[in-house]
Amino acid sequence: EFVAGIRATLSHFGMAGNHPFVCELHCVLGALLKKMGNINGAQNHLLKARDLAVKILGGSHTLLASYATQLGHVFSQSGDIDQAIVHHLQGLQIHEASFGANSLEAANNAFYLGECYAERGNMPKAAELAKRALEVRERALKEKRIDADNDDLLSSYYQMASMCVQNSEHGHAAHYYELVLQGLRKSAVQSETVLKEIQR
């Protein structure tokens, strides 16, 4: 159905498809293919979305940052961490330019980059990026822009705890795990699996 939608859109806007709606269709189809496990198809459509967005909107539009971030996830899932880093870094740079280095949008990309560098075994760089993401999210909590059970904030605590465990900093890890537990207890929807994993 999505492919049919793209064809209908192209017939309306022309085969070049020079319209943001065509970008979005490629992006949605890419996300769907990713969920279905078709990584090559997902990459193909997300790359089309990115390239078309650059052509129509320029290289600094926030829509491009969204596509770059999604491409980062797809490349991570395929095991190509180098390409994942390239795309998450592109998303970070655009979000920094558009919303500021201390924005939640930039924090998200810093978080994803931290995951990538941890996967590569570069723990100092991973910790630097993870700490940056956490600081921005904790500031947003203090300013009441997010709640204590915010998924991104809890993910940052969990990320920091995991890195502390890898560095044998078990006292610090316990602190971050406790912050995750506190957030989950405040959440209307608690995950028993996550709770058991942390308590273990």
Residue, then its C-alpha position, 0 to 999 in steps of 0.5 A: e500500500f505504501v509503495a502504491g502511495i509513493r507511485a500515486t504521489l510521484s504521478h501527481f508531483g512528477m517522477a522526480g518527486n520533488h516534494p517533502f511529502v515524497c520524502e515522508l513517504h520514503c521515510v515511513l516505508g523505511a521505518l516499516l521495513k525496519k520493523m519487518g526486519n528488511i534492513n536493506g529495504a529500510q536503508n534504501h528508502l531512508l537514503k532516498a528520503r535523505d537525498l531528496a530532503v537535501k535536494i528540496l530543503g537543503g542540508s541543514h533542515t531539521l527534517l534531514a536530522s530526523y532522517a539521519t537519526q533513523l538511518g543511524h538506527v538502521f545502520s546500527q541494527s545492520g551492524d555497520i556502527d561506523q555508518a551509524i556514527v556518521h548519521h547520528l553525528q549529522g543529526l547532532q550537528i543539525h539539531e545543535a545548529s537549529f535548537g542549540a547544543n543543550s537542546l533535548e533534540a541534540a541530547n537524543n543524538a548524543f545518547y545514540l552516539g554514546e551507544c555506538y561508541a560503546e559498541r565500538g569499545n571506545m568507552p571514554k568517548a561513549a561516557e562523554l556523550a552519555k554524560r552530555a545527554l544525561e546533563v541536558r535531560e536532568r536540566a530539563l527535569k529541573e526546569k519541569r520540561i520533562d517528568a521524572d518518569n520520562d523514557d529518555l531520562l530513564s534511558s540515560y540513567y540506565q546507559m550510565a549505569s551500564m557504563c559504570v558496570q563495564n568500568s567496575e564502578h559498581g557504586h555509581a552503577a547502583h546509584y543510576y539503577e536506583l534512579v531508574l527504579q525511582g522513575l519506573r515507580k512513578s510511571a503509570v506503566q511499569s515494566e516488570t521485565v526492566l524492574k527485575e533486570i535492574q533488581r537482579 
